[in-house]
Amino acid sequence: MRLLPLLAASVLVTSTAQAERPVPYDDSRPVPSGFHVEERPRAAMAITGGAIAATGVSLLVYGIIERDAEKRRYEAEQASNLNPPDYVSGGTILMYAGGMMAAVGLPLLLVGVTSKRSVLVRDDVSVAPVVSPSFGGFALSATF
């Protein structure tokens, strides 16, 4: 029962000691006192682009494999016919969809990784007590 108040205090201190979100920086205005400008990567754009590109490439590869398997099955069935009709398989559709997703995701990933954005970050020094069942003390956090 003694553990519950310690955990509650630890969660409370941890949630109040977390850093604030950075504010987008506008070049036309001066930097306010107590803040400094940092260049940060566009992580959200890179993560989104990577997820879309990875999904697209996997659909593309699976579509190529499935299209070739369907083509072999179709050719085996139509061996007696001299001029079999054209067909569009499910693998072809997956291949086109995967190619389009990769074409959208790769530029997003590249722009997210290579470009930076300017943000205002508060100059802060904070000391927070840390309480846990096996450790107690203070945590120092600073941004300059």
Buried (B, 14 or more C-beta within 10 A) or exposed (E): EEEEEBEEBBEEBEEEBEEEEBEEBEEEEEEEEEBBEBEEEBEEBBEBBBBBBBBBBBBBEBBBEBBEEBBEEBEEEEEEEEEEEEEEBEBBBBBBBBBEBBEBBBEBBBEBBEEEBEBBBEEEEEEBEBBEEEEEEEEEEEBE
